Amino acid sequence: MSAPSSKKLTLILGAELDKLVTLPWTWLTLVGTFILNLVIAAAFTSVGLQGGAGTQSILNIGLASMGYLHAGFIILGILATCSEYSGGQIRTTLTTIPWRGLQLSMKYLALAVITFPVAFIIAASGVLYTFIRMRDTAVEIEIDTMIKTLVGATGYLTLTTLLSAAIGALLRRTTPALVVLLGYYFIVSPLSRDIPPKFKNYFPDMAGYYIYMPPSSDEINVLTRMQGTGISMLWTLIFITVAIVFYRKRDA
C-alpha cells in the first residue's frame, strides 16, 4: 500500500478535526471546564482578598484552580480517543483511513490544535478575573512573567490532554481510562507526599507543575521550567508511542 501524499495528510487531519469539533462532548466538556475554572478562581480570589495578597499572589491565586482544572482536559483527551469505540465508528474510520499509525497521529495533532488555544483562554480567564478583583491591592505585574506563566499553563494542559488521549487509546474504554487517570491525579498523587521530592518531581503531574508555576526560593530539589517541560513531554511521547504501536497491532 502506497504511503499517503501531503494532500492526503491534510485531508486526514481535516477529518480528525471535523470529528472532534462535531463531537458534542467536546464542547460540553470545554464549556463546563471554563465555568468550573471561573467558579474556583472566584472562590480563591475571595480568600486572597481577605488575606490582602500581593502581586505575586495574583498569579498564584489565578492559577490555583489548575489542581482541579486538568480534570476537564483529562476527560477531553479520553473522549477524543474512546468515543469512536463506543458506537463502533472506529471500523468505519479504519476502512476509510487504512494507515493506522498515521490516523492516530493526526488525531493527536488535531486534539492539540483544538486544545492549545482553548487551554490558553481558560487559564487566562482565571488570572484575568483575579487581577480585576485584586487590582486595587496589586502593584504592576511583569508582563513577561505573566506570559511565561500562561504559556506554561497552556502547555501543561495540552500535554495532559494528549497523555490522557494516549492512555484512552490504550484502554479503548472511557470508564476504565477515567478511573485510572482521575484516580492517579486526585488520589494516588496526593497520597504520595512521603515520596522524596527528588523522585516525585519526575511524576507527570509534578513535573507539569513546574512548567507554569516557578518554585519558591525555599524549595529544594526543584525543577526548572525547561526541565519540567522536558519531563512532561517525555511522558507524553512515551505513552503516545506505545498507543500507536498497540493501535497498529490490535484488532478494531
N, C-alpha and C positions, 0 to 999 in steps of 0.2 A: 504494500500500500504506500503510495507516494506521500511525502511529507506535505503538510498544508502550506500554501503560499502566504505571503504577508496579508493579502486581501482576505484570505480565509481566517487568519488570526484576528483581524479586525472584526469580521463577522461573528466569530466565536465569542470574542469579548463583548460585542454588542448584544449578543443573545443572552449572555450571562448577566449583563447589566439590566437588560429588559426583564429577566426573570426576577431579579432582586427588587427592582423598582415596582413591579406589579404584584409582588407578594404582600398581601395586606398586613401580615405580621411584622414586616419590616418597618412600616410607618407607625403602626401601633406601638411597637417596642421603642422606637426613637422618640415619639411624642411623649410616651409615658416616662421615658428616661429624662427628657427635658423638664417635664413638670416636676418629677421627683427631685431633680437637681436643684431647682429653684426653691422648692419647699425646704430641703435640707439646708441650702445656703441661707435662707431666711432665718431658720432656727439658729444656726451657728452665728449669724450676724447679730441677732438679738443678744445672744450670750456675750459676744465680743463687745457690743456697745455698753453692756453693763459693767464689763471689766475695763473699759477705757483703752482698748487695743490701739496700737500704733500702726505705722506704715507697713512694717514687715508682716504684721499680723493680718493685714488685708489680704495678701496672697495666701497666707496660711488658712485663714477662715474661708476665703472664697473657694479654695480647693479642698477644704475639709470633707466635702461630700464625695471626693474621689474614692474613699473607702467603701462607699455604697454604690457609687455611680457605675463602676465597672461591671456590676451585675447586669445592667441593661445591655452592655456591649457583649458580655458573655452569651446572653440569650440570643442576641442578634447573630453572632457567629455560628452558634449551634443551629439555629433555624435556617441559616443560609445553606448549610450542607445536609441537614437532616430532612428538610421539608419535602424533598423530591422522593424520598424513600417511603414516606407515609402513604402516598397515593399511587405509588408505582410509576411516577413520571420519569424516574431515573432510566427505565428501559427505553423510553422514547428518546431521552437525551443521548444515550449511548448509541442508539441506532442512527440518530442524526449526526452525531459527532463521534466517530469511532476512535479518535485519538484521545484515550482516557487521561493520560498524564497531562496533555495539553489542555483538555477541557477543564480539569480540576484546577490547574494553574491559572487559567483565565478566570475561573470563579473566584479564586483568592484575590486576583488583581482587581476584578470588578468590585469585590467586597471592600478592598482598600480604597478604591476610588470613591465609593459612597461614604465610607466610614470617616475618612480623614476630615473632610470639611464639616460634617455634622458633629464630629467629636470636638472640633475647634469651637464651633458655635456654642455647644452645650457647656464646655469648660469655661469659655469666656463669659457666658451669661452669669455663671455663679460669681466670678470675680467682679464683673461689672455691677451686679446687684450689691455686692458687699461694698464696693467703692462708693457707689451712690449713697448708700445708707451711712457710711462712715467718713465721708469726705470732709466733714467739719472737724473731725478729730485727727485727720491724717495730714502729714506733710507731703511734699512732692514725691511721687512714685517714679523710680527709674524705669524708663520705657524699655531699655534693653533687658532688664531683669524680668519685667512683665512678659515681654515677647518670648524670651527663652523659656520661661516657666509655662506659658500657654502652649508653645510648640511642643515642649516636653510632655505635658499632659495629653496633648493630642496624639503624639507618637505612642505613648503608653497605652491609651485606649485603643488605638488602631492595632497595635501588636497583640493586645489582649483579645481583640475580636478575631484576628487571624489565628491565634493559638487555639481559641475556642472552636473555630471552624475546622481546624485540622483534627482536633480530638473528636468533634462531631462526625467528621468523615470516617474516622477510625471505628467509632462505635455504631454509627449509622442509625441510631435511635435517639430521639430527643430527650426522653426522660432519663435514661442512664447517663447521657452526657451532662445534663443539668445537675444530676446528683453528684457526679464526680467533680465537676468544676466548682459548683457553688459550695459543695462540701469542703473542697480544698481551700478556697479563698475565704470562706466565712467560718469554718470550723477548725480544720487542720492547721492552717497557718496561724491563726490567733492562739491556738493551744500550744504552739511550738516555741513559746517565748524563752524556754530554758535552753534552747539550742544556741551555742555561741554565735555572736554576730558574724564572725569571720566565715562561718558556714551558712548561716541563714540568709546572709545578704546575696547569696547566689541562687536563692529560690526565685521563681519568675516574678512573684508579686513584690518581693522586697527589692530586687534589682530594678524593677519598674518604678518603684517609689523614688529612687534617686534620679530617674530621668527628669522628673518635673519638680521635685522638692529638694533644694540644696540642703545638705546636712548642717546642723548647728555646730558651733565651734567646740562644744564639749563632747561630741560624739567621737567614738573610737571605732576603728575597723570599718570605716565608711567607704563608699564607692563614689567616684566622681560621676558627673553626668554622662560622660562618654563611656565609662566602664559599665554603668547601669544600662545604657542603651545597647552596648555590645552584647552583654549577657542576655538581655531580653530578646534581642534579635536572634541570638544563637538558639535559645529555647524554641522560639517560633519556627525558625528554619528547620530545626531537627524534627519537630512534630509534623511540619508540612511535608518534608521529605519522606518520612515514614508513612504518612497518609497517602501520598501519591504512589509509593511502592505497593502498598496493600490494595489501593484502588485499582491498579493495573492488573493485579493478580487474582482478585476475588471476583466471584460472580455478582451480577447486579442484584 
